[in-house]
């Protein structure tokens, strides 16, 4: 496995951008210099993340998300 992260990655298994191997390895997101733990999807080239909007759910049971724009820096989390 390489040490480079994809341009776009999603945490939802229904998404075409989901990658189970990377999610098991542990991916962290630094957004505008702040570590975020509730990111559902990100895109580095377009500069946005999707985060859950509270506890609201859509009709399929997935969390409702909002898109935030800014500087996105994905990284691998260290194993403890």
N, C-alpha and C positions, 0 to 999 in steps of 0.2 A: 504494500500500500504506500502511496506517495504522501509526502508531508504538505501538499498543497490542497487547499480547500476550493470547492467549486465556486463559480461566480454567484450561483443561486442555489439555495438549499431550503427545504421545508421540513418541519417536524411532523406533519400530518401524513400518515401512510397512504392516504387516498390521493395525494398530490403527485404529479409526474416528476417533481423535483426532490422527492424523498429518497434518501440513501441510508439504508439500515446500518451498513458497516460504519459509516461516519458518525451516525447518531450514537451507536454503542461506544465508539471511541471517546466521545465527549467533545462537543463543539461549544465554544463560548463566543459571545458577541459583545464587542465594545462599540457603543453607539454614541457619537459625539463625546468621546472620552470617558463614558460611564459604562460599567459592565451591566448588562441586562440579562435577567434570568427568565423572562417571560416571552421571549421571541418565538413566534410561530413560523416565520419565514423571513429570509433576507435576500437582497440582491445588491452586490457590491457595485457593479457597473452603473446601475441606475440610482444608487444611493438611497435605499429605503429599507425599512423593516416593517413587519406586521406583528403587532402585539395584541394580546387578548384584551377586550374591552370589558373589564369586570367579570362577573359571573354569567353574563348573558350568553345564551346558546341559540343557534339557528334551528330550523326544523329538522335537521339531520343529526342534531346533538353535538355539532362542532362549535367551538367558541367563536363568537363574533369578534372580528379583528378590526383594528384601525391601522392605517398606513402612516408612518412617520418618516420624514425625509431628513437626511443628514449624512454624516460620514460613518460608514460601516466598516468595522475591522473584525473579521472572524479569526478565531484562533483555536488551537486544540487545548483543552483543559488538561492539566497535569493529573496523573493518577496518584492517589494518596495511599 
